[in-house]
Amino acid sequence: MLWLLDYGAGNVTSLANSVRSLGYEFKWIQTAEDIKNADRILFPGVGAFGSAMEGLQKRGFVEPLKEYIASGRPYMGICIGMQALFASSVESPDQPGLGVIPAQVGLFSNKDKKVPCMGWNGVTERREIGQEGRKAYGLGEANADNSYYFVHSYRVAASEPGVQDWILTMTQYGDEQYVSSVQKGNVFGTQFHPEKSGKAGLALIDGWLKSTDAPTKEGGKGLLDVSAKPLRAQADIDADLVRKGFTKRIVACLDVRANDQGDLVVTKGDQYDVREAEESVTTADEHASGAPEESSETLPSAPVAEPTLPSSTVSADPSEPPPAKRQRQVRNLGKPVDLARRYYAEGADEVAFLNITAFRSTPLRDQPMLDVLRGAAETVFVPLTIGGGIRDTVDPDGTERSALEVAGTYFRCGADKVSIGSDAVFAVEELLAADGKKSGKTGIETISYAYGAQAVVVSFDPKRVYATSLEDIPEIHRSSAVDLAGPLRSNPDQKLRDDLGPNGERYCWYQCTVRGGREVRDLDVVQLAQGVEKLGAGEILLNSVDKDGSKSGFDCRLVDLVRTSVGIPVVASSGAGKVEDFSEVFKVTDVEAALAAGIFHREEVPIADVKTHLMEEGVKVRKD
């Protein structure tokens, strides 16, 4: 029997779904006694080293785990499950690890790359493990270009002395070579997340499960130990690492809201208006079904006056139902789970669900949205982000719910990251008002501490404020102004087409908005970006109020401005209309990921066409 260890933090649902999809049953470890009686253990992990080890200690799991591993029974650790094997981590230097591997987990340098490392990369075997070894650990054929999903700030350097006998595979990020998997005896661990790595990841989990099935079969030899195999030539390893390399991500975004009949649908705003351009007849019964009132999470739709119907259609009999009313219907582009599955099959590297409707009660009681997340996680084995309602709330009965509790619920339902919107703007305003002193109470801070920075995405909705000269821009925002006819900050030699204002204005600054772009704040996008990074966010989802629905290409000047202002990854969003828009934003700004919605939903620009074009243009992307 396979046992999964749940230490109380992170998304374990995805791994459980992966194991089920491969036809295996499992039990959850709930007590120390379960560890003692287990045949094989799989320890998944999304979170911070310190909180994970604290969770193990609180449950009394530390010593039983050490004893289990020493007994020779199969153990597989994922991410934190691998890092926990080490003696310590600089992430939480006062918190000891299991000490199975006598080395320390270190921190990525950010001098030539963004941290956290977030995306897909290849792995390269350090030893001559042969086809037998690759099969045992699900690594595919020799020279395979399989990519796996990594999301972490802390890593074990490949040069770390105490880990040399343990390295199974290595990976390169920027100029650093680090340990992407370990193996020795009965122990196997991966820094990447196979449960979020599509077909290649499922094959890896399947390889380990089948290998550890062997002792139950006649003549079985158990898990293959390849730790003593001959080392490969370093030159060959170096060449492999460069050839595989870190890839750019294509993210499919699904804006989810209730339509006027109360059903959850995927919609898409045209300049933030999610209703159809044409009016359509809605019957009295449909009105009676009760459309949810729009909340602060709802994107605005233009007001539409209901026309007066001709007098001949008005009934004088009060017993008859009222006449039909006309209104613009919410744009319906499909069902959320069905679309997510389609994008997974088409090769999307991530899927994001952004809830832009009013909650039926509160985020924790919004069962339809939670069911969407659960349903997607059952068959979509790439990272899932959920946004909308990740904030402190109060239930109708007065029960207070923290942003951390809300995020935890979404993680338990299958999310890998949560996206915070308007609340992040308010948190940064408070940070600036306090002269940069953190309160430790914001949603970004509490979620980041518990689950790691990589679990927190902040979604921005800035809009341009044009000016004819720099002097026309408020002094506090002048340093973040953009010359719309000038070069990029990251690449002064890169000349973009002029992008002047409607009246020929040469400059602009990007003002932050909240509540779906309806309310502006006296905060520029650089202040917001640097503020959320300081609070602990691990990624920025960068929308553009001006570009949304335009199909005129990404705002490369905005992307360049934000990306050069922070050390965390950025996802470019808003404006994509053709495959060339993706290659432009990647080549011009070197941004880590690009997101689109409507053009994918309507199949105007298939994901496969985007990736084919990017490969032809020399942009490295994951091959499904």
URRANOR-V939146 format. One line per field, one symbol per residue. phi: phi as a letter, one per 20 degrees, with the letter a starting at -180 (. if undefined). psi: psi as a letter, one per 40 degrees, with the letter a starting at -180 (. if undefined). A space follows every 50 residues. Layout:
phi->???
psi->???
//
This chain:
phi->.eddedenbneefffgfffffendebcefdcfffffefebcddeacqegf ffffffffemeffgfgfffffnffccddlffefffefabffbfedfefmf dfbdeddgfdfcaecffbqdbeccfedeemffffffdmenfgmfefdced baddbdffeggfdgfdfeccbdcmedecedbcbaledcbcfedffddmff fffffffffffefgfedfnfdnffedfdfffffffffgffffffmfdedd deddfdbeefenefcecbedlmdedffefcfdfffffffnffffdfeeff cffcfffffgffeeeeeffeffffddbfeffddpegfffffffffeofeb cdddfddfffcbgfdeggfffgffffffcddcgddcconeafccfgenfe cegffffgffffepfdbddddgfffffffffffelnefemdfggffffff dngfedddedcecfcebfbfffeggfdffdfcefddffffbgeedefgcf ffdnfecbcdefcclmnececebeffgffffffffpfdadedebffegme ldofefffffgffeecddfcdfbnofcbffffffffffdmffbccbcgff gelfcfgfffffffffenefcfef
psi->hhhhhheeiihedddddddddeeiiiihhdidddddeidihhgihhaidd ddddddddefedddddddddeeihhhhhbddddddidiiedgdehiaded hgiihahiiedeiihihhaiiiihhdigeiddddddefeaiheifhiihi gidiihheehdeedeehdiiihhbehhiheiihhbehhihdigdeefadd dddddddddddedddeiheieahhheeeiiiihddddddddddcihiiih hhhhhhihaeeeihihihihfeheiidiiihhiddddeeghiihaeehii ihihhhihiideehheheeiiiiiihihihhheihddddddddddeeidi hhhhhfiiidcideegddddddddddedehfiihihihegihihideehh hiddddddddddeeidiihhbddddddddddddefehideeidddddddd eideehihhigiiihiididdehhddedeeihheeaiiddgdehhiiifi idfehdiiihhiiiffedhiighiddddddddddeeieihhgihddehed feiigddddddddeeieiiihhiheheiddddddddddefidiiiicddd defdgiddddddddddeehhihh.
//
